[in-house]
Amino acid sequence: MRRDVVLVLVCVQIGAGVLAMLGELLFMGGNPLYVWEPAVRVLVAAILAGLLHKRIGALVGMMALQVVSLIGVTLSAVAGALPGVVFTPTLTGLLTGVGLPVAILVLCLREWNARHGAPPVSGHAAEVRR
């Protein structure tokens, strides 16, 4: 069940990435140099989402992709503290840059723990197992 939720969240993330890529292409005067990073991120996320049900490596790759996303947002916020660099956090930017990666990362970590027989996190799950 968690994998299905992760798949839906990844689809939302891919849609937001494509929309951001098209907007960046439009506002940067059609310069294709600005398309590479979002296009690669969308392509990798789509491939990993497709393999998520079949391969444990896709789960690890998905977690790594979300960590890279969170590091990128953190670096942007830190760079925004420098003079001459502007970082404008918006609700949409925070949801797609922080909220979605954190949600996907947490769900992937739970799936990872479930596959590797890790002890349950909550007391309720421990009672269900008995």
PEKAJO-V53497 format. One record per residue. N is the residue number from 1. RES is the residue in one letter. OMEGA is omega as a letter, one per 40 degrees, with the letter a starting at -180 (NA if undefined). NEAR is the number of other ideal C-beta (glycine too) atoms within 8 Angstrom. Layout:
# PEKAJO-V53497
n=[N/N]
res=[RES/RES]
omega=[OMEGA/OMEGA]
near=[NEAR/NEAR]
This chain:
# PEKAJO-V53497
n=[1/2/3/4/5/6/7/8/9/10/11/12/13/14/15/16/17/18/19/20/21/22/23/24/25/26/27/28/29/30/31/32/33/34/35/36/37/38/39/40/41/42/43/44/45/46/47/48/49/50/51/52/53/54/55/56/57/58/59/60/61/62/63/64/65/66/67/68/69/70/71/72/73/74/75/76/77/78/79/80/81/82/83/84/85/86/87/88/89/90/91/92/93/94/95/96/97/98/99/100/101/102/103/104/105/106/107/108/109/110/111/112/113/114/115/116/117/118/119/120/121/122/123/124/125/126/127/128/129/130]
res=[M/R/R/D/V/V/L/V/L/V/C/V/Q/I/G/A/G/V/L/A/M/L/G/E/L/L/F/M/G/G/N/P/L/Y/V/W/E/P/A/V/R/V/L/V/A/A/I/L/A/G/L/L/H/K/R/I/G/A/L/V/G/M/M/A/L/Q/V/V/S/L/I/G/V/T/L/S/A/V/A/G/A/L/P/G/V/V/F/T/P/T/L/T/G/L/L/T/G/V/G/L/P/V/A/I/L/V/L/C/L/R/E/W/N/A/R/H/G/A/P/P/V/S/G/H/A/A/E/V/R/R]
omega=[i/a/i/i/i/i/i/i/i/i/i/i/i/i/i/i/i/i/i/i/i/i/i/i/a/a/i/i/i/i/a/i/a/a/a/a/i/a/i/i/i/a/i/i/i/i/i/i/i/a/a/a/a/a/i/i/i/i/i/i/i/i/i/i/i/i/i/i/i/i/i/i/i/i/i/i/i/i/i/i/i/i/i/i/a/i/a/i/i/i/i/i/i/i/a/a/a/a/i/i/i/i/i/i/i/i/i/i/i/i/i/i/i/a/a/i/i/i/a/a/a/i/a/i/i/i/a/a/a/NA]
near=[4/9/9/7/9/15/10/8/12/15/9/9/13/12/8/11/12/10/8/10/12/8/8/11/12/7/6/8/4/6/7/7/5/10/10/8/7/13/9/8/11/12/8/10/14/10/9/13/14/7/10/14/4/5/7/6/7/14/13/9/10/16/12/8/12/13/10/8/11/12/8/9/11/8/8/9/10/7/9/10/7/6/3/3/8/4/9/6/6/6/5/7/9/10/9/10/11/9/9/13/14/10/9/14/12/8/12/13/9/10/12/11/9/8/8/6/3/6/4/7/6/6/5/6/9/10/7/6/6/4]
